[in-house]
Amino acid sequence: MVKVTLKDGSVKEFDSEVSVYEIAKSISSRLAKEAIAGKVDGELVDLDKNVTKDSSVDILTFDSEEGQDVFRHSAAHIMAQAVTELYPNVKLGIGPSIKDGFYYDFELEDKLTPEDLEKIEDKMKEIVKRDIGFDRNVLSRDEALEMFKEKGEDYKLELIEELSDDEEISYYKQQDFVDLCAGPHFPSTKRLKAFKLLSIAGAYWRGDERKPMLQRIYGTAFPKKKLLDEHLHRLEEAKKRDHRKLGKQLDLFSISDEAPGMPFYHANGMVLRNEVLKYWRQKHKDYGYDEIQTPIMMNQRLWEQSGHWENYRENMYYSEVDDENFAIKPMNCPGAMLIYQSNHHSYRDFPIRMAELGLVHRRELSGTLHGLMRVRSFTQDDAHIFMLPEQIEEEISKVIQLIDDVYSVFGFKYKLELSTKPEKAIGSDEIWDKAIDALKSVLVNKGLDFEINEGDGAFYGPKIDFHLEDSLGRSWQCGTIQLDFMLPERFNLTYIGEDGEKHRPVVVHRVVLGAVDRFLGLLIEHYGGAFPAWIAPEQVRIMPISDKHASYCVEVKKQLESKGVRVTLDDRNEKIGYKIREGQLKKIPYMLIVGDKEVEQNGVNVRSRDKGELGLVSSTEFVEKVVDEIQQKK
């Protein structure tokens, strides 16, 4: 007798050992049809895996994140089989699933082109029709080395050599195609109903620029064509909203070969940036923060004291000053610790809230750089809150409220994750457990939904991460709240308690926007460059139909400027239709057309970017309306 406990807590009994697929079939034929893989006592397994003892079993479908990973990883194997059949001399790298898709890395003599993707897709369709099973096999380390050595698969050999002697090594076989893989996979190639190969890129083996450059093919896969079509439509929309393209079109920023990964902000970009930061500063003033600024470069011994030297050194830039080693800061935390140390503190001083718009630099591989989204030089909207232990829940609750205020203004929804102790961390398990429990308590008491993200905390403490959802449904990690019991210890931070003795404060590290530059890139794509009037670089453009209307337009312009509105006058000797089209391309919130009728009635003809033709209104009425819209941040 085998008892199987399902995800909903119900129990099924079987006379003897039973496969995961048979368990799914016993629940419903539909579930069996949609099942991709299973989890037995928390371990991912193929559907043909037999359950031999009492166990908890979860049937994975495409509705779950793990099911999607298995589905797309299986698609990557089918693509790799297609490539090996088309290019017999290929050497295989790795082929994982990723967010919304998969990729596989190949060493090929031929340089792949977009036309080659069509050939590979056709071969994949042929393999799907063959209805080939994914056959799992287990080897010893020596057997695996011998097999892949015979096949000349150098990259697989490197992976095997790093495994311990007692580690189980498995491979999957699809006809003549063999790939080193832990699995699991869906049962047969025929399960791949809808897929598309998207692009080709270069990628260093294992992300190391000292290692060979491979060719990476990206693709996506879904169980239904409708889902694929919807995803491809979103990708097309994302291309239109690409912040790099819009950054050029709207003259916001540029990236130069003279400073890779380090943005140059143009005049329009600085208006956008400054408006966002002006709002940021006002909100932080409202919530009781003092703004500080710390040096961009500090002595190596400071980074050793903070733990960054041990845990983050490979991501830092260095220099020598007066025969001593200095590091350009990758984070702002140690500087805030030094400011705290510069004064004596009493328990009456808390909480102390320090906010900093700090410029940081991090060493990123050139292949990972991407517009404003992945850069080497960026500003973080850091804050460090020094507090008494009994103030933790109240202060973190206030941070969550502040972040919610800011995201709401920009129209963002978000999800929360609680990230726990990573592999590289400082501090005892006892301290980590205490910090994790404190964060969890705040989330639970506020009635907020959250997921646990095991092992993804900062090296000095657990964190709450805010994942924004943009207008295309994409997720972006921006805000974070990190609870830290360790840096106060490392920096010997103290305060005099009510008992007259020295005690350690607790520190919360937090960002709202995250990397300001990345947040601006996100805003550009979220709005497709059509910014709300309050942050738009150019809020109003006035267009006289002919020269005789220009003097009246100047008066309207002065009226708007006196109220702080960013307004320009397009009095070029061009046709009005041309001017309007250009204004539309620049995504200006309001265009004012002025002709005889408008001058006679002391009005303006308003064209709204979002609502279209609004018609003739008095200039005073329009000024009041647009000023209210800007002030209310609508």
C-alpha positions as CSV (number, residue, x, y, z in Angstrom):
1,M,0.0,0.0,0.0
2,V,1.3,3.4,-1.0
3,K,-0.3,6.6,0.4
4,V,0.1,9.7,-1.7
5,T,-0.6,13.1,-0.1
6,L,-1.6,15.7,-2.8
7,K,-1.0,19.4,-2.7
8,D,-4.5,20.2,-1.4
9,G,-3.9,17.8,1.5
10,S,-6.1,15.0,0.2
11,V,-4.7,11.5,0.4
12,K,-4.9,8.8,-2.3
13,E,-4.1,5.1,-1.7
14,F,-2.6,2.7,-4.2
15,D,-2.1,-1.1,-3.9
16,S,1.5,-0.9,-5.1
17,E,4.1,1.5,-6.4
18,V,2.6,3.9,-8.9
19,S,4.0,6.4,-11.4
20,V,3.5,10.2,-11.1
21,Y,1.6,10.0,-14.4
22,E,-0.8,7.3,-13.1
23,I,-1.4,9.5,-10.0
24,A,-2.3,12.4,-12.3
25,K,-4.6,10.1,-14.3
26,S,-6.4,8.9,-11.2
27,I,-7.2,12.5,-10.4
28,S,-8.5,13.4,-13.8
29,S,-7.8,12.6,-17.5
30,R,-7.5,16.4,-18.1
31,L,-4.7,16.7,-15.5
32,A,-2.9,13.7,-17.0
33,K,-3.1,15.3,-20.4
34,E,-1.7,18.7,-19.1
35,A,0.9,17.2,-16.7
36,I,4.4,18.1,-17.5
37,A,6.4,16.7,-14.5
38,G,6.0,16.0,-10.8
39,K,7.4,16.7,-7.4
40,V,7.8,13.9,-5.0
41,D,8.7,14.9,-1.5
42,G,9.9,18.2,-2.9
43,E,12.1,16.7,-5.6
44,L,11.4,17.4,-9.3
45,V,10.9,14.2,-11.3
46,D,9.7,12.9,-14.6
47,L,6.1,11.7,-15.0
48,D,7.3,8.1,-15.4
49,K,9.0,8.2,-12.0
50,N,7.5,5.5,-9.7
51,V,6.5,6.4,-6.1
52,T,7.4,3.4,-4.0
53,K,6.6,4.7,-0.5
54,D,4.2,7.0,1.3
55,S,5.0,10.5,-0.2
56,S,3.7,14.0,-0.9
57,V,3.2,14.4,-4.6
58,D,2.5,17.6,-6.7
59,I,1.6,17.3,-10.3
60,L,3.1,20.2,-12.3
61,T,1.4,21.8,-15.3
62,F,2.2,24.9,-17.3
63,D,0.2,27.0,-14.9
64,S,3.1,26.7,-12.4
65,E,6.5,28.4,-12.7
66,E,8.3,25.1,-12.2
67,G,6.1,23.5,-14.8
68,Q,7.0,26.3,-17.3
69,D,10.7,25.8,-16.5
70,V,10.5,22.0,-17.3
71,F,8.4,22.7,-20.4
72,R,10.9,25.2,-21.8
73,H,14.0,23.3,-20.8
74,S,12.5,20.4,-22.7
75,A,12.1,22.7,-25.7
76,A,15.8,23.7,-25.4
77,H,16.7,20.0,-25.7
78,I,14.6,19.6,-28.8
79,M,16.3,22.7,-30.3
80,A,19.7,21.2,-29.4
81,Q,18.8,18.0,-31.1
82,A,17.7,19.9,-34.2
83,V,21.0,21.8,-34.3
84,T,23.1,18.6,-33.9
85,E,21.2,17.0,-36.8
86,L,21.8,20.1,-39.0
87,Y,25.4,20.7,-37.9
88,P,27.0,17.4,-36.9
89,N,30.3,19.0,-35.8
90,V,28.6,21.2,-33.2
91,K,29.7,21.1,-29.6
92,L,27.1,21.6,-26.9
93,G,27.2,24.2,-24.1
94,I,24.2,24.5,-21.8
95,G,20.5,25.1,-22.5
96,P,18.4,26.3,-19.5
97,S,14.9,27.8,-19.3
98,I,14.8,31.5,-18.6
99,K,12.0,34.0,-17.9
100,D,9.4,33.5,-20.7
101,G,11.7,31.3,-22.8
102,F,14.9,29.3,-23.1
103,Y,18.3,29.4,-24.8
104,Y,21.1,27.0,-25.7
105,D,24.8,27.8,-26.3
106,F,26.7,26.1,-29.2
107,E,30.2,26.1,-30.5
108,L,29.9,26.1,-34.3
109,E,32.2,26.8,-37.1
110,D,29.4,28.4,-39.1
111,K,28.1,31.8,-38.0
112,L,24.4,31.5,-37.6
113,T,22.1,34.0,-39.3
114,P,18.3,34.7,-38.8
115,E,17.7,32.6,-41.9
116,D,19.3,29.6,-40.1
117,L,16.7,30.0,-37.3
118,E,14.0,29.1,-39.8
119,K,15.9,25.9,-40.8
120,I,16.3,25.0,-37.1
121,E,12.6,25.6,-36.5
122,D,11.6,23.4,-39.4
123,K,13.9,20.6,-38.0
124,M,12.3,21.0,-34.5
125,K,8.8,20.6,-36.0
126,E,10.0,17.4,-37.7
127,I,11.4,16.2,-34.3
128,V,8.1,17.1,-32.6
129,K,6.2,15.0,-35.2
130,R,8.5,12.0,-34.5
131,D,7.0,11.7,-31.0
132,I,10.4,10.9,-29.4
133,G,10.5,10.0,-25.7
134,F,12.9,11.6,-23.2
135,D,14.8,8.6,-21.8
136,R,16.6,9.2,-18.5
137,N,19.8,7.3,-17.7
138,V,22.1,7.4,-14.7
139,L,25.9,7.0,-14.9
140,S,28.9,6.9,-12.6
141,R,31.3,9.9,-12.9
142,D,33.9,7.8,-14.7
143,E,31.2,6.4,-17.1
144,A,30.0,9.9,-17.8
145,L,33.5,11.2,-18.5
146,E,34.2,8.3,-20.9
147,M,30.9,8.8,-22.8
148,F,31.2,12.5,-23.3
149,K,34.9,12.2,-24.1
150,E,34.1,9.8,-26.9
151,K,31.5,12.3,-28.2
152,G,34.1,15.1,-28.1
153,E,31.9,17.2,-25.9
154,D,34.5,19.3,-24.1
155,Y,32.1,21.7,-22.4
156,K,30.1,18.7,-20.9
157,L,33.4,17.2,-19.7
158,E,34.3,20.4,-17.9
159,L,30.9,20.3,-16.1
160,I,31.3,16.6,-15.2
161,E,34.8,17.1,-13.8
162,E,33.5,19.6,-11.3
163,L,31.0,17.1,-9.9
164,S,32.0,15.0,-6.8
165,D,32.6,11.2,-7.1
166,D,29.4,10.3,-5.2
167,E,27.1,12.7,-7.1
168,E,24.5,11.1,-9.3
169,I,25.0,12.0,-13.0
170,S,22.2,11.6,-15.4
171,Y,21.7,12.2,-19.1
172,Y,18.7,12.2,-21.4
173,K,18.5,10.4,-24.7
174,Q,16.2,11.4,-27.7
175,Q,16.9,8.9,-30.4
176,D,20.6,9.5,-31.2
177,F,20.8,12.8,-29.4
178,V,22.3,12.6,-25.9
179,D,22.6,15.5,-23.4
180,L,24.0,15.7,-19.9
181,C,21.1,16.8,-17.8
182,A,19.5,16.5,-14.3
183,G,16.0,16.8,-15.8
184,P,13.1,16.4,-15.5
185,H,11.5,16.7,-19.0
186,F,8.0,16.3,-20.3
187,P,7.4,12.7,-21.7
188,S,7.6,13.2,-25.4
189,T,8.6,15.8,-28.1
190,K,5.0,15.9,-29.3
191,R,4.2,17.9,-26.2
192,L,5.9,21.0,-27.8
193,K,2.8,22.5,-29.5
194,A,3.9,26.1,-30.0
195,F,7.4,27.6,-30.1
196,K,9.4,30.3,-31.8
197,L,13.2,30.9,-32.1
198,L,13.7,34.6,-31.5
199,S,17.4,35.7,-31.8
200,I,21.1,34.8,-31.9
201,A,23.7,36.3,-29.6
202,G,27.3,35.8,-28.6
203,A,27.9,34.5,-25.1
204,Y,31.1,33.6,-23.2
205,W,31.1,30.0,-21.9
206,R,29.8,30.2,-18.4
207,G,29.8,34.0,-18.6
208,D,33.6,34.2,-18.3
209,E,35.1,36.6,-20.8
210,R,38.4,34.7,-20.6
211,K,36.6,31.6,-22.1
212,P,35.5,30.9,-25.6
213,M,32.6,32.9,-27.2
214,L,29.7,30.6,-28.1
215,Q,26.6,31.2,-30.2
216,R,23.5,31.4,-28.2
217,I,20.0,30.8,-29.7
218,Y,17.1,32.3,-27.7
219,G,13.6,30.9,-28.1
220,T,10.2,30.7,-26.4
221,A,7.6,27.9,-26.1
222,F,4.0,27.5,-24.9
223,P,1.5,24.6,-24.8
224,K,-0.9,26.5,-27.0
225,K,-0.6,28.6,-30.1
226,K,-2.8,31.3,-28.7
227,L,-0.5,31.8,-25.7
228,L,2.5,32.0,-28.1
229,D,0.8,34.6,-30.3
230,E,-0.1,36.7,-27.3
231,H,3.5,36.5,-26.1
232,L,4.9,37.5,-29.5
233,H,2.5,40.4,-29.6
234,R,3.9,41.6,-26.2
235,L,7.4,41.3,-27.6
236,E,6.5,43.4,-30.6
237,E,5.0,46.0,-28.2
238,A,8.2,45.9,-26.1
239,K,10.3,46.6,-29.2
240,K,8.2,49.7,-29.9
241,R,8.8,50.7,-26.2
242,D,12.5,49.9,-26.1
243,H,14.0,52.6,-23.9
244,R,17.1,52.7,-26.0
245,K,15.1,53.5,-29.2
246,L,12.9,56.0,-27.4
247,G,15.9,57.5,-25.6
248,K,17.3,58.5,-29.0
249,Q,13.9,59.6,-30.4
250,L,13.1,61.8,-27.5
251,D,16.7,63.0,-27.0
252,L,16.8,61.7,-23.4
253,F,20.2,59.9,-23.1
254,S,23.0,58.2,-25.0
255,I,25.7,55.7,-24.3
256,S,29.2,56.3,-25.7
257,D,32.0,53.8,-26.6
258,E,34.2,56.1,-24.6
259,A,32.3,55.2,-21.4
260,P,30.5,51.8,-21.9
261,G,27.7,51.2,-19.4
262,M,27.8,54.8,-18.2
263,P,24.9,56.9,-19.4
264,F,25.1,60.5,-20.7
265,Y,21.9,62.4,-19.9
266,H,20.8,65.0,-22.4
267,A,18.8,68.1,-21.5
268,N,15.4,66.3,-21.9
269,G,16.7,63.3,-19.9
270,M,17.8,65.6,-17.1
271,V,14.3,67.2,-16.9
272,L,12.8,63.7,-16.5
273,R,15.4,62.6,-14.0
274,N,15.1,65.8,-11.9
275,E,11.3,65.7,-11.8
276,V,11.4,62.2,-10.5
277,L,14.1,63.0,-7.9
278,K,12.3,66.2,-6.9
279,Y,9.2,64.1,-6.1
280,W,11.5,61.5,-4.3
281,R,13.0,64.3,-2.2
282,Q,9.6,65.7,-1.2
283,K,8.3,62.2,-0.2
284,H,11.4,61.6,1.9
285,K,11.0,64.9,3.6
286,D,7.4,64.0,4.4
287,Y,8.5,60.7,5.9
288,G,11.2,62.3,8.1
289,Y,14.4,61.5,6.3
290,D,17.6,63.7,6.2
291,E,19.5,63.7,3.0
292,I,23.3,63.0,3.1
293,Q,26.1,62.5,0.7
294,T,29.2,60.3,1.0
295,P,32.4,60.1,-1.0
296,I,32.5,58.1,-4.2
297,M,35.9,56.5,-3.3
298,M,37.1,55.2,0.1
299,N,40.0,53.3,1.6
300,Q,40.2,49.5,1.1
301,R,40.2,48.9,4.9
302,L,36.7,50.3,5.1
303,W,35.5,47.7,2.5
304,E,37.3,45.0,4.5
305,Q,35.5,46.1,7.6
306,S,32.1,46.1,5.9
307,G,32.6,42.7,4.3
308,H,32.3,43.9,0.8
309,W,36.0,43.2,0.1
310,E,35.5,39.5,1.0
311,N,32.1,39.1,-0.6
312,Y,31.9,41.6,-3.5
313,R,35.5,42.4,-4.5
314,E,35.2,41.0,-8.1
315,N,32.5,43.5,-8.8
316,M,34.4,46.6,-7.6
317,Y,36.8,49.1,-9.3
318,Y,40.0,50.2,-7.6
319,S,42.6,53.0,-7.5
320,E,45.7,54.0,-5.6
321,V,45.8,57.2,-3.5
322,D,48.8,58.3,-1.5
323,D,50.3,54.8,-1.8
324,E,47.1,53.2,-0.4
325,N,44.5,51.1,-2.1
326,F,41.0,52.8,-2.5
327,A,37.8,51.3,-4.0
328,I,35.1,53.2,-5.9
329,K,31.9,52.4,-3.9
330,P,29.6,49.8,-5.3
331,M,27.2,50.5,-2.5
332,N,26.5,53.4,-0.1
333,C,26.1,51.5,3.2
334,P,29.6,52.0,4.7
335,G,29.5,55.7,4.1
336,A,26.3,56.0,6.1
337,M,27.9,53.9,8.9
338,L,30.7,56.4,9.1
339,I,28.3,59.3,9.4
340,Y,26.5,57.6,12.2
341,Q,29.9,57.0,14.0
342,S,30.7,60.7,13.7
343,N,28.4,61.6,16.6
344,H,27.3,60.1,20.0
345,H,23.8,58.8,20.1
346,S,21.2,58.3,22.8
347,Y,18.1,56.0,22.6
348,R,16.1,59.3,22.4
349,D,17.6,60.0,19.0
350,F,16.0,57.1,17.3
351,P,14.9,56.4,14.6
352,I,17.6,58.2,12.6
353,R,16.7,58.2,8.9
354,M,19.5,59.0,6.4
355,A,18.7,59.1,2.7
356,E,21.3,59.3,-0.1
357,L,21.2,59.6,-3.9
358,G,24.6,58.0,-4.2
359,L,26.6,57.4,-7.4
360,V,27.9,53.8,-7.4
361,H,30.0,51.8,-9.8
362,R,30.0,48.0,-10.4
363,R,32.1,45.9,-12.7
364,E,29.6,44.3,-15.2
365,L,30.6,42.1,-18.1
366,S,30.4,44.1,-21.4
367,G,28.0,41.5,-22.9
368,T,25.5,42.1,-20.1
369,L,25.2,45.9,-20.6
370,H,21.8,47.1,-21.8
371,G,20.9,50.7,-22.1
372,L,19.9,52.1,-18.7
373,M,18.7,48.7,-17.5
374,R,22.2,47.2,-16.9
375,V,25.0,49.7,-16.4
376,R,28.3,50.1,-14.7
377,S,27.7,53.6,-13.2
378,F,24.3,54.4,-11.6
379,T,22.7,56.3,-8.8
380,Q,21.0,54.4,-6.0
381,D,18.3,56.0,-3.9
382,D,19.6,54.5,-0.7
383,A,18.5,55.1,2.8
384,H,19.7,53.8,6.1
385,I,17.5,53.8,9.2
386,F,19.1,53.3,12.5
387,M,16.7,52.2,15.2
388,L,16.0,50.5,18.4
389,P,15.1,46.8,18.2
390,E,11.5,47.5,19.3
391,Q,11.1,50.0,16.5
392,I,11.7,47.5,13.7
393,E,8.1,46.7,12.8
394,E,6.9,50.3,12.9
395,E,9.8,51.5,10.7
396,I,9.6,48.8,8.1
397,S,5.8,49.3,7.9
398,K,6.5,53.0,7.2
399,V,9.0,52.1,4.5
400,I,6.5,49.8,2.9
401,Q,3.9,52.6,2.9
402,L,6.5,55.1,1.4
403,I,7.3,52.6,-1.4
404,D,3.6,52.0,-2.0
405,D,3.0,55.8,-2.2
406,V,5.7,56.2,-4.8
407,Y,4.7,53.3,-7.0
408,S,1.1,54.3,-7.0
409,V,1.9,57.7,-8.4
410,F,3.5,56.0,-11.4
411,G,0.7,53.5,-11.8
412,F,2.7,50.4,-10.8
413,K,1.3,47.2,-9.2
414,Y,3.8,45.0,-7.4
415,K,4.4,41.7,-5.8
416,L,6.5,41.0,-2.7
417,E,9.3,38.5,-2.0
418,L,11.0,37.7,1.2
419,S,14.6,36.6,0.5
420,T,16.5,34.5,3.0
421,K,20.2,33.7,3.8
422,P,22.5,33.3,0.7
423,E,25.4,30.9,0.4
424,K,27.9,33.7,0.9
425,A,26.8,35.5,4.1
426,I,28.2,36.9,7.3
427,G,26.7,36.2,10.7
428,S,25.3,33.3,12.6
429,D,22.1,31.3,11.7
430,E,20.6,32.5,15.0
431,I,21.0,36.2,13.9
432,W,19.7,35.4,10.4
433,D,16.6,33.6,11.8
434,K,15.9,36.5,14.1
435,A,16.1,39.0,11.2
436,I,13.9,36.8,8.8
437,D,11.3,36.4,11.5
438,A,11.1,40.1,12.0
439,L,10.5,40.8,8.3
440,K,8.0,38.0,8.1
441,S,6.1,39.4,11.1
442,V,5.7,42.8,9.5
443,L,4.4,41.4,6.2
444,V,2.0,39.1,8.1
445,N,0.7,41.8,10.4
446,K,0.1,44.1,7.5
447,G,-1.9,41.4,5.7
448,L,0.4,41.5,2.7
449,D,0.8,38.5,0.3
450,F,4.4,37.5,-0.3
451,E,6.5,34.6,-1.6
452,I,9.7,33.2,0.0
453,N,12.8,33.4,-2.2
454,E,15.2,31.0,-0.5
455,G,18.9,32.0,-0.5
456,D,18.6,35.4,-2.3
457,G,19.2,37.7,0.6
458,A,22.0,40.3,0.8
459,F,25.2,38.9,2.3
460,Y,24.6,40.8,5.6
461,G,20.8,40.3,6.0
462,P,17.5,39.1,4.6
463,K,15.3,41.4,2.5
464,I,11.9,42.2,1.2
465,D,11.9,42.8,-2.6
466,F,9.3,44.7,-4.6
467,H,8.7,43.4,-8.1
468,L,6.9,46.0,-10.3
469,E,4.6,45.0,-13.1
470,D,4.8,47.4,-16.1
471,S,2.1,48.2,-18.7
472,L,3.1,45.0,-20.7
473,G,2.9,42.7,-17.7
474,R,6.6,42.4,-17.3
475,S,8.2,42.1,-13.8
476,W,11.0,44.3,-12.6
477,Q,12.7,44.1,-9.2
478,C,13.2,47.7,-7.9
479,G,12.5,48.5,-4.3
480,T,14.1,46.5,-1.5
481,I,14.1,46.5,2.4
482,Q,17.1,44.8,4.1
483,L,17.2,44.2,7.8
484,D,20.8,44.2,9.1
485,F,22.1,43.1,12.5
486,M,25.7,42.6,11.2
487,L,27.1,46.0,10.0
488,P,26.4,47.7,13.3
489,E,28.5,44.9,14.9
490,R,31.3,45.3,12.3
491,F,31.4,49.0,12.6
492,N,31.0,48.9,16.4
493,L,27.9,51.2,16.2
494,T,26.5,52.0,19.7
495,Y,24.0,54.2,21.5
496,I,23.4,54.9,25.2
497,G,20.3,53.2,26.3
498,E,17.8,54.2,28.9
499,D,19.9,52.1,31.4
500,G,23.0,54.3,30.8
501,E,24.8,51.4,29.1
502,K,26.0,51.0,25.5
503,H,23.8,49.0,23.0
504,R,23.8,48.2,19.3
505,P,21.3,49.8,17.0
506,V,19.5,47.8,14.3
507,V,19.9,49.1,10.7
508,V,17.5,48.9,7.8
509,H,18.9,49.4,4.3
510,R,16.3,50.3,1.7
511,V,15.8,51.7,-1.8
512,V,12.5,52.8,-3.3
513,L,13.4,53.4,-7.0
514,G,16.4,51.0,-6.8
515,A,18.9,52.1,-9.4
516,V,17.6,55.5,-10.5
517,D,18.9,55.0,-14.0
518,R,17.2,51.6,-14.4
519,F,14.0,53.0,-13.0
520,L,14.1,55.8,-15.6
521,G,14.6,53.1,-18.3
522,L,11.6,51.3,-16.8
523,L,9.5,54.5,-16.9
524,I,10.3,55.1,-20.5
525,E,9.1,51.6,-21.5
526,H,6.2,51.6,-19.1
527,Y,4.8,54.8,-20.7
528,G,6.2,54.1,-24.1
529,G,7.8,57.6,-23.9
530,A,4.4,59.2,-23.4
531,F,5.1,60.5,-19.9
532,P,2.4,62.0,-17.7
533,A,2.5,65.8,-18.0
534,W,4.1,66.3,-14.6
535,I,7.4,64.5,-15.6
536,A,7.3,65.1,-19.3
537,P,10.4,67.1,-20.4
538,E,8.2,69.3,-22.7
539,Q,4.7,69.7,-21.3
540,V,3.2,72.1,-23.9
541,R,4.1,73.1,-27.4
542,I,2.4,76.2,-29.0
543,M,2.1,76.3,-32.8
544,P,1.0,79.5,-34.6
545,I,-0.6,78.8,-38.0
546,S,1.2,81.8,-39.5
547,D,3.6,84.6,-38.5
548,K,0.7,87.0,-37.7
549,H,-0.3,84.7,-34.8
550,A,3.2,84.6,-33.3
551,S,3.0,87.6,-30.9
552,Y,-0.2,86.2,-29.3
553,C,1.5,82.8,-28.9
554,V,4.4,84.5,-27.1
555,E,1.8,86.0,-24.6
556,V,0.3,82.5,-24.0
557,K,3.8,81.1,-23.6
558,K,4.6,83.7,-20.9
559,Q,1.3,82.9,-19.2
560,L,2.2,79.2,-18.9
561,E,5.9,79.9,-17.9
562,S,4.7,82.1,-15.1
563,K,3.0,79.0,-13.6
564,G,6.1,76.9,-14.0
565,V,4.9,74.9,-17.1
566,R,7.6,73.7,-19.5
567,V,6.5,75.2,-22.8
568,T,8.1,75.8,-26.2
569,L,7.0,77.9,-29.2
570,D,7.3,76.3,-32.6
571,D,7.2,79.4,-34.8
572,R,9.1,77.8,-37.7
573,N,8.0,78.6,-41.2
574,E,6.5,75.1,-41.7
575,K,3.1,73.8,-42.5
576,I,0.9,73.2,-39.4
577,G,0.4,69.5,-40.3
578,Y,4.1,69.0,-40.3
579,K,4.5,70.6,-36.9
580,I,1.7,68.5,-35.4
581,R,3.2,65.3,-36.7
582,E,6.5,66.2,-35.2
583,G,4.9,67.0,-31.9
584,Q,3.2,63.6,-31.9
585,L,6.5,61.9,-32.5
586,K,8.0,63.7,-29.5
587,K,4.9,62.5,-27.5
588,I,4.2,66.0,-26.1
589,P,1.2,65.9,-23.7
590,Y,-0.4,69.1,-25.2
591,M,-0.1,71.0,-28.5
592,L,-1.8,74.3,-28.8
593,I,-2.8,75.4,-32.3
594,V,-3.3,79.2,-32.7
595,G,-5.0,80.8,-35.7
596,D,-7.3,83.8,-36.3
597,K,-10.2,82.3,-34.4
598,E,-8.1,81.6,-31.3
599,V,-6.6,85.1,-31.3
600,E,-10.0,86.7,-31.7
601,Q,-11.5,84.7,-28.8
602,N,-8.4,84.9,-26.6
603,G,-8.1,81.1,-26.6
604,V,-6.2,78.1,-27.9
605,N,-7.1,75.0,-29.9
606,V,-6.0,72.1,-27.7
607,R,-4.7,68.8,-29.0
608,S,-4.2,66.2,-26.2
609,R,-1.8,63.4,-26.8
610,D,-4.0,61.0,-24.9
611,K,-7.5,62.3,-25.7
612,G,-7.1,63.8,-29.1
613,E,-8.8,67.0,-30.3
614,L,-10.3,68.9,-27.4
615,G,-11.2,72.1,-29.4
616,L,-11.1,75.7,-28.6
617,V,-10.9,76.8,-24.9
618,S,-9.8,80.1,-23.3
619,S,-6.1,80.3,-22.6
620,T,-6.8,81.0,-18.9
621,E,-8.9,77.8,-18.6
622,F,-6.2,75.7,-20.3
623,V,-3.5,77.1,-18.0
624,E,-5.6,76.3,-14.9
625,K,-6.3,72.8,-16.2
626,V,-2.7,71.9,-17.1
627,V,-1.3,73.4,-13.9
628,D,-3.8,71.3,-11.8
629,E,-2.9,68.2,-13.8
630,I,0.8,68.7,-13.1
631,Q,0.4,69.6,-9.4
632,Q,-1.9,66.6,-8.8
633,K,0.5,64.3,-10.7
634,K,-2.4,62.8,-12.6
